[in-house]
Amino acid sequence: MKFEKYTSCKWLESGVCFDNGVYGSNVKLCCYMSAPGGGNSMIFRDYHGEKIDWDKFFKIKNEYRGIQKSGSTVAGCRGCVFLENKPWLQADYIDNLLFDHFTKCNCNCSYCYTQEDKKRYNSLKTYNVFPIVKDMFEKGIIRRGGAIGFGGGEPTILPEFDKLIKLFLKNGFDDMRVPSSGIKYSPAIAEGIETGQLSVVVSIDSATRDTYKKIKQIDAFKTVCDNLKRYSKSQKRAFNVISKYIIIPGINDTKEEIDKWLQFNRENKILVLIIDIENSWLNKYRNDKPDERIIDLIRYVQQKAYEMKFVRLEICDRAKYLL
């Protein structure tokens, strides 16, 4: 195998993102848009699930690779924090995939980007990726070693979701992370949890039905809790059920709510946690004096998670920014 050292990233080299969101239905290098360059480096525009010409695909990828090898940077990738200087394998393959080609959801989170036009996002047509992934396996261009992720929308309501997950499980992929509302139970997710190949992240953001309803704007708290318990019982080899809490100032920003959330997770052997802060609130107050009460609450979660012997607490970038 041939390696060359230069500045690039795993998405430029061996990644692909299937998109159907704000910027239309496209095949992109990745989903990151926060880089100074603006992100959204395209492979194919106006894509709707058609059969992919992989020779053309890798020709475009190699043009991007050539820019990086020359010492310059792909325009959309300039300033991106994921760029790193190291040896990169010189081969045409894919091992990092993000499925972000759907926006429909069975939840109604108040902080979701789709709230700007919920009716539109819930009506956007998607396409099937299973035939595309199956073709990648048949042609030998997809490899293990990277990560499989989902954006969107709610993955479990995709008609092909369970079939797609089982295809990856069958082929030995062991680094899948699925964000889910937790409202629909997925046997494929449970299977991946049991084998240790898949993690599910449920952003419950609450510990009571009333708080859940304020945030999610639907009455599904008991269903989500029950499904989290079912997923947790599938754990045999690893801690693959992850409970997420997005702090929304003025709604769920109390130690009492946090304590109940932590206790629920501990009692149900959900031992990996994620803490985050609501994005629009952070953007609104980003340049103001830091809110010490919110910072103290994040530190409170850190301390309590340690005291209660949780396996891991992940602090998202927005929360890290406050700290």
C-alpha positions in Angstrom: 0.0 0.0 0.0 1.3 3.5 -0.9 1.1 6.4 1.6 1.9 10.0 1.0 2.2 12.7 3.7 0.3 16.0 3.3 -2.5 18.0 4.8 -6.0 16.5 4.2 -8.8 14.8 6.2 -10.6 11.5 6.2 -13.6 12.9 4.3 -11.5 14.4 1.6 -9.6 11.1 1.3 -12.2 8.4 1.8 -15.5 9.9 2.8 -18.9 10.6 1.3 -22.1 12.3 2.5 -25.5 11.8 0.9 -27.4 15.0 1.5 -31.0 16.3 1.1 -31.2 19.4 3.2 -30.8 23.1 3.1 -28.6 23.1 0.0 -30.6 20.6 -2.0 -30.1 16.9 -2.8 -26.4 16.4 -3.4 -23.5 14.0 -2.9 -20.8 15.9 -0.9 -17.4 15.3 0.7 -18.9 15.9 4.2 -21.6 17.7 6.1 -19.4 20.3 7.9 -20.3 23.9 7.1 -18.6 25.8 9.9 -15.2 26.1 8.3 -14.2 29.6 7.2 -14.2 28.1 3.6 -17.8 27.3 3.9 -17.7 23.6 3.5 -20.2 22.0 1.0 -17.5 20.7 -1.3 -19.6 18.8 -3.9 -19.2 15.5 -5.8 -22.5 15.5 -7.6 -25.2 18.2 -7.5 -28.9 17.5 -8.0 -28.6 13.9 -7.0 -31.7 11.8 -6.3 -30.4 8.2 -5.9 -29.3 7.5 -9.4 -26.7 4.8 -10.1 -23.3 6.3 -9.4 -20.4 6.2 -12.0 -17.7 5.3 -9.5 -14.9 6.1 -12.0 -16.3 9.7 -12.3 -16.8 9.8 -8.5 -13.1 9.0 -7.8 -11.9 11.2 -10.6 -13.5 14.2 -8.7 -12.2 12.9 -5.4 -8.7 12.7 -6.8 -8.9 16.2 -8.1 -9.6 17.3 -4.6 -6.7 15.1 -3.4 -4.4 16.7 -5.9 -5.2 20.2 -4.5 -4.3 19.0 -1.0 -1.1 17.3 -2.2 0.0 20.5 -4.0 0.1 22.3 -0.7 -3.0 24.3 -1.3 -6.5 23.6 0.2 -9.8 22.8 -1.4 -11.8 26.1 -1.3 -14.6 24.9 0.9 -12.2 23.2 3.3 -10.0 26.2 4.1 -9.6 26.7 7.8 -11.4 23.5 8.7 -10.4 22.0 12.1 -10.5 18.5 10.8 -7.5 19.0 8.4 -4.4 17.2 9.6 -0.9 16.6 8.2 -0.1 12.9 8.1 0.4 10.0 5.7 -2.7 9.2 3.6 -3.3 5.9 1.8 -3.3 6.5 -2.0 -6.3 4.4 -3.1 -9.8 4.7 -4.3 -12.0 3.6 -1.5 -14.7 4.7 0.9 -14.8 4.0 4.6 -16.5 7.0 6.1 -20.2 7.5 5.2 -22.8 9.9 6.4 -26.4 9.4 5.4 -28.0 12.9 5.6 -30.4 12.5 2.7 -33.7 12.8 4.7 -35.3 15.4 6.9 -38.6 13.9 7.9 -38.9 13.2 11.6 -41.4 11.7 14.1 -40.5 14.2 16.7 -40.9 18.0 16.8 -37.9 19.3 18.9 -38.2 23.0 19.5 -34.4 23.5 18.8 -34.3 21.6 15.5 -33.1 23.5 12.4 -36.2 22.2 10.6 -38.4 24.5 12.7 -37.7 27.3 10.3 -40.1 25.5 7.9 -41.3 22.2 9.4 -43.9 21.6 6.8 -41.3 21.8 4.0 -38.7 19.6 5.7 -41.3 16.9 6.5 -42.4 16.8 2.9 -39.1 16.7 1.2 -38.7 13.6 -0.9 -35.8 11.3 -0.1 -34.3 8.4 -2.1 -33.1 4.9 -1.3 -29.4 4.5 -0.5 -29.5 0.7 0.0 -28.9 0.0 -3.7 -26.0 2.4 -3.8 -24.3 0.9 -0.7 -25.0 -2.6 -2.0 -23.2 -1.6 -5.3 -20.3 -0.3 -3.3 -19.9 -3.6 -1.6 -20.2 -5.6 -4.8 -17.5 -3.4 -6.5 -15.2 -3.6 -3.4 -14.9 0.1 -2.9 -16.2 0.2 0.6 -14.0 -0.8 3.5 -14.1 -1.2 7.2 -12.1 1.1 9.5 -14.0 4.3 9.2 -17.4 5.3 10.6 -21.0 5.1 9.5 -23.3 7.9 10.6 -26.8 9.4 10.1 -28.0 13.0 10.0 -31.4 14.1 8.9 -34.4 13.6 10.2 -35.2 10.4 12.1 -33.3 7.4 10.6 -35.6 4.7 12.0 -38.6 5.8 9.9 -36.7 5.3 6.7 -38.2 2.2 5.0 -34.8 0.8 4.2 -33.2 1.6 7.6 -33.2 -1.9 9.2 -32.1 -3.5 5.9 -29.3 -1.0 5.5 -28.0 -1.5 9.1 -28.1 -5.3 8.8 -26.0 -5.0 5.6 -23.3 -3.2 7.5 -23.5 -5.6 10.4 -23.2 -8.6 8.1 -20.1 -7.1 6.6 -18.3 -6.5 9.9 -18.7 -2.8 10.3 -18.3 -2.0 14.0 -18.3 1.8 14.3 -21.9 2.9 13.6 -23.6 5.7 15.6 -27.3 6.3 15.1 -28.9 9.5 16.5 -32.6 8.7 17.1 -35.6 10.2 18.7 -36.2 6.9 20.4 -39.8 7.0 19.5 -39.7 4.0 17.1 -38.0 0.9 18.3 -35.6 -0.7 15.7 -34.7 -4.4 15.8 -31.6 -3.7 13.7 -30.4 -1.1 16.3 -30.9 -3.7 19.0 -29.0 -6.2 17.1 -26.1 -3.8 16.6 -26.1 -2.9 20.3 -26.0 -6.6 21.2 -23.0 -7.3 19.0 -21.2 -4.1 20.0 -21.1 -2.8 16.4 -23.5 0.1 16.8 -24.3 2.9 19.3 -27.6 4.6 19.5 -27.8 8.2 20.8 -31.2 9.4 22.1 -31.4 13.1 23.0 -34.1 12.8 25.7 -33.2 16.2 27.2 -35.4 15.7 30.2 -36.5 13.5 33.0 -40.2 14.3 33.3 -43.1 14.1 30.9 -44.0 17.8 31.2 -40.5 19.0 30.4 -40.2 16.5 27.5 -43.5 17.8 26.1 -42.2 21.4 26.3 -39.1 20.6 24.4 -40.3 17.9 21.9 -43.8 19.4 21.5 -45.3 15.8 21.4 -46.3 13.4 24.2 -43.9 10.5 23.8 -41.9 10.5 27.0 -43.0 7.1 28.2 -42.4 5.5 24.8 -38.9 6.9 24.6 -38.1 5.8 28.1 -39.4 2.3 27.4 -37.4 2.0 24.2 -34.2 3.2 26.0 -34.7 0.4 28.5 -35.2 -2.2 25.8 -32.1 -1.0 24.0 -30.1 -1.1 27.3 -31.1 -4.7 27.9 -29.5 -5.6 24.5 -26.1 -4.5 25.8 -23.8 -7.4 26.2 -20.3 -6.5 25.0 -20.1 -2.8 25.3 -21.9 0.4 26.6 -23.6 1.3 23.3 -26.7 3.1 24.5 -26.1 6.8 24.9 -28.4 9.3 26.6 -28.0 12.9 25.5 -29.1 16.1 27.4 -29.2 19.4 25.5 -29.5 22.2 28.1 -32.2 24.7 27.0 -32.0 27.7 29.2 -35.3 28.5 30.8 -36.8 25.1 30.2 -34.6 22.2 31.5 -31.7 24.1 33.1 -32.2 22.9 36.7 -30.2 20.6 38.9 -33.4 18.8 39.9 -34.1 17.9 36.3 -30.5 16.9 35.7 -30.5 14.7 38.8 -33.6 12.8 37.7 -32.1 12.3 34.2 -28.9 10.9 35.7 -30.8 8.7 38.1 -33.0 7.3 35.3 -29.9 6.5 33.2 -28.0 4.9 36.2 -31.0 2.7 37.1 -31.3 1.4 33.5 -27.6 0.8 33.0 -27.3 3.6 30.4 -23.8 4.5 31.4 -22.6 6.8 28.5 -23.9 10.3 28.5 -23.6 13.4 26.3 -24.2 17.0 27.5 -24.8 19.9 25.1 -26.2 23.4 25.0 -28.9 24.6 22.7 -27.4 26.1 19.6 -29.7 29.1 19.0 -29.3 30.3 22.6 -25.5 30.0 22.3 -25.4 31.9 19.0 -27.6 34.7 20.5 -25.4 35.2 23.6 -22.0 34.1 22.1 -20.4 37.5 22.4 -21.9 38.4 25.8 -20.4 37.7 29.3 -20.6 33.9 29.9 -23.6 32.8 31.8 -22.0 31.4 34.9 -25.2 29.6 36.0 -25.1 27.5 32.8 -21.4 26.9 33.1 -21.9 25.8 36.7 -24.6 23.4 35.5 -22.3 21.8 33.0 -19.7 21.4 35.6 -22.3 19.9 38.0 -23.1 17.3 35.4 -19.4 16.5 35.1 -19.1 16.1 38.9 -22.2 14.0 39.3 -21.4 11.7 36.4 -18.0 11.1 38.1 -19.6 10.5 41.5 -22.2 8.1 40.1 -19.6 6.1 38.2 -20.9 6.6 34.7 -18.5 5.0 32.1 -18.2 8.2 30.0 -19.5 11.7 29.7 -19.0 13.3 26.3 -19.1 17.1 26.3 -20.2 18.5 22.9 -18.3 21.4 21.2 -20.9 24.0 22.1 -20.7 23.1 25.8 -16.9 23.0 25.6 -17.0 26.5 24.2 -18.8 27.8 27.3 -16.4 26.1 29.6 
